[in-house]
Amino acid sequence: MPANPASAVDVEMSRDGRRRRPVPPGPCAVWGAYLTVMGWSLLHTLRRPPTDRMADLDVYVGAVRALAAGRPLYGYVAPSGGPFTYPPFAAFLLAPLRWPPVPVTRLLWTAVTAAAVAGIAVAMARWVPPRWRHRRAVLAPATAILLAVSAPVLSNVRFGQVSVPLAAIVLLDASDRLSGRLRGSLVGLAAAVKLTPLLFVVHAATRGHPRHALRASAWFAGCTGLAALVLPGESRRYWTGLVLRTSRIGDLAATGNQSVYGVLSRLELTGAARTGTWLAVAGAVAAAGLWRARRLARAGRPGHAAVVVGCATVAASPVSWTHHQIWLVLAGVLLAVERGRPGFAGLLLLGVMTLPVAVLAQVTPHGLDLVVANSRALAAIVVCCLGLPGAPPGGTGRTGERVPRHDADPAGSRPAADRAGELAGLR
């Protein structure tokens, strides 16, 4: 029997004879709660009517099966009424979905989404200021739960969407987590599936990484070219006409579309007036977001910068459905943990991204209902214009100096770098 019973609980011996502290039960319990939430979300989805049960995943499966049977890819219409709206490379990449039974596909698809959410949460836990360092083990699964109950992730599970997994690989690439020779590859791959990540190519160029931008462009061109070789007719049809037909995607005036274009549509602008206003406002918001992201990246916060660029894609794209808006949830998390206690701006944004704004707009007094109905689009614009303050987790500052990493700081705090990072993000 050991002389100190507590040490037998707190410390265990590894195979090489060194003492090793086991994983504390707290984080494991929170991760278990996260898996429970994702499981509940899946069960809730499977209880919906057949036409509202992972309808987008049904489009993917049905479209690639129709293509394999020799029928036109863009002529396919699912039982829910949805057509296939992605570039041809997406069908090429999704081709394996035609083999498993639909129930198995749904289960595997949800597992991929759950893994993507967990990966995003773990990455974000590494970006928090040093004052949160002692809580990082619990912060990662807690962030995963916040993401899981947010409207974008719930929508992604409900429709069987690909948005969250794509956001995860874009974030992995744009936050400089890949090796130098791979940076840009995942952004280019994601852009070949959905076009909005192309803004991250511009971000790589403006932040002073032209090689990464060129690599992303090469991957995008290569994937698109591969699809053109395999599916020449479908590629010609998409790139010469369908790519501009946003009407195929749905009612862009619906509250779920929280882009600048959606706001203008709800304001009943039409025709050239709507198009011209959208181009001007979306271009200005995207430019502001890229500028803020550039400053954040040069202050040593590539992850924060990537989130700002993601918010810019939400605002600038003509179509930004709920499952596209995951970037706003990430911005809310970063704002919430900026101080030693949860910040009001972050909690407000997380509330906006969790509550059903379409329902709230219907019960809001006249005059404020329009603000509530467009609150997520307004939040995206604010994030792009003001940026995200926060302590830099490491990287190169605006003058080229190395910014210390908090996880390498034995004291767990770098007040000077903290203040420098805040100023860089607020100016």
Secondary structure, DSSP 8 states (H G I E B T S, - for coil): --S-HHHHHH-EE-TTS-EE----HHHHHHHHHHHHHHHHHHHHHHTS-GGGSSHHHHHHHHHHHHHHTT--GGG-B-TTS-B--S-HHHHHHHGGGGSS-HHHHHHHHHHHHHHHHHHHHHHHHTSS-GGGGGGHHHHHHHHHHHHHHSHHHHHHHHHT-SHHHHHHHHHHHHTT-S-TTTTTHHHHHHHHHSSTTHHHHHHHHHTT-HHHHHHHHHHHHHHHHHHHHHSHHHHHHHHTTGGG-GGGG--TTSTT--SHHHHHHHTT--HHHHHHHHHHHHHHHHHHHHHHHHHHHHTT-HHHHHHHHHHHHHHHSS---GGGTHHHHHHHHHHHTSSSS--HHHHHHHHHTTS-HHHHHHHS-TTTHHHHHTHHHHHHHHHHHH-------SEE-TTS-EE--GGG-TTS--HHHHHHHHHHHH-
